[in-house]
Amino acid sequence: MDRKYWFWINNIKGIGNIKVRRLLKAFDDNPRAVYEAEEKELKEKSGGLGLTEKDLNLICDKKNAEIIFEEYGEYNCMGGISFAVPPDGEYPSRLKELYDRPNILYYKGRLPCEDARAVAVVGSRNCSEYGRSIAKELGRRLGAAGASVISGLALGIDGEAHRGAVMGGGRSYGVLAGGVDICYPAGNFNIYMDLQRDGGVISEFPPKTSTRAGMFPLRNRIISGLSDAVIVVEAGPKSGTLITVAHALEQNRQVYAVPGRIGDTDSIGCNRLISEGARIIADLDEFMEELGLDAESGGENKKNNLLLATDEKMLYSQLLDFNPKSLDTLSGVCGLPPERIFAALVELELKGLIRETAKNFYMRIR
C-alpha cells in the first residue's frame, strides 16, 4: 500500500469525507488508481457518485507528482504525527463499521487499544463543581480499571475526564476538531501533552487545520464511534453534547447519563436523556460492574481510607457525595473541635482526596 496516495486523496480541498469514500469505492479502495486514472475514466466512474464537474476538476488539478511528494514529505517532517487509514491493521475496528467513518486518522501518541473497553465521558464546558468531580472520578475509575477513556479535550467535563484517567494510571484519548498539532483549547495544553504520553490525540483533519465551529459535530461522531458506551455527565437542553448522543444511538452504542438536580440548567439534558431511556448512573461501583470492569481496581480511595487517621476517615466519609460542605457543617456532623477538623482537612487536601472550592467549603475529588 502506497501511503502517500491515501494522504493525497484525503487532502484534496473541497472534496469531503463522503465523496472521497464514494470515489474510493468506485476504484476498489485504491487511491493510487484514482490518481492514475485519466480524466475520461474518472468521469465515467463518477456517474451516480454525486461528484460534480467542479469536483472532478479539483481532483485533476491535484494530480501533480511534485506537489504530492512535497506535501507528503512536509507531513513526514512533522514530529510525532502518524496517520492510519482503513486498510491498516491499526485503524480502529470500531470505526470501520460506520457508514461515515473517517478515511484517515491523524494522531499523536497512539490509537485506542482494540482489546480494551472504551468509554466516552462527555458533557458541558460550563459545568458545575459537582460535574467536574463526577467526570474526574469516572475517568479515574475507568482508567484504573484498564478502560480507554475517550473525550473531546474541551474545557469542563471533557478535560476533567481526561485528567481523571491519567490520574488513575490509565489511557485516555482526545478527539480534536482541528489538526492534532494544535492544542484546542489552549487552556488544556497540559492535558494535551499528558494524553500523548498516556494515550493519544486524534483527528480526521490534517495538521495545521484550525478549529472551526462546524467541525465539532464531525468530531463528535468519532468520539462515540471509538467507544462502546457514552456517558453524559452534564448537558444543557441545547448542548452540543447531545449531538454526540445522537451519533451514539445511530451507531448502536449504549448511552448513560448522570442525574442532576431539577432546575439546574446543566442537568436538563441528562435528566431528559434518562426519561427517554438512557441508563442512569446512580452508583459508581454498580456502574463499573455493569460494564464488566473491576470496581475495586478503580476504587483506590477505598484502599486510601485504610491509611487515613481516625479524624480524616470521619471527615472523608462525610464528603462522599461530591457536594461541597462548609467547615461549620462538618464540625457539627463530626462533633470535633475546629482545630482538629482543620488539621484533618489539611491532611486530606495534601493527600489529593479533597479540595477547598471556596472559603471554608470542601469537596471530595477522589
Secondary structure by P-SEA (a helix, b strand, c coil): ccaaaaaaaaccccccaaaaaaaaaaacccaaaaaaccaaaaaaaaccccccaaaaaaaaaaccaaaaaaaaaaaaacccbbbbcccccccccccccccccccccccccccccccbbbbbbbbbccccaaaaaaaaaaaaaaaaacccccccccccaaaaaaaaaaaacbbbbbbbcccccccccccaaaaaaaaaacccccccccccccccccaaaaaaaaaaaaccbbbbcccccccaaaaaaaaaaaabbbbbbbbbccccccaaaaaaaaaacccccccaaaaaaaaccccccccaaaaaaaaccaaaaaaaaaacccccccaaaaaaaacccaaaaaaaaaaaaaacccccccccbbbbcc
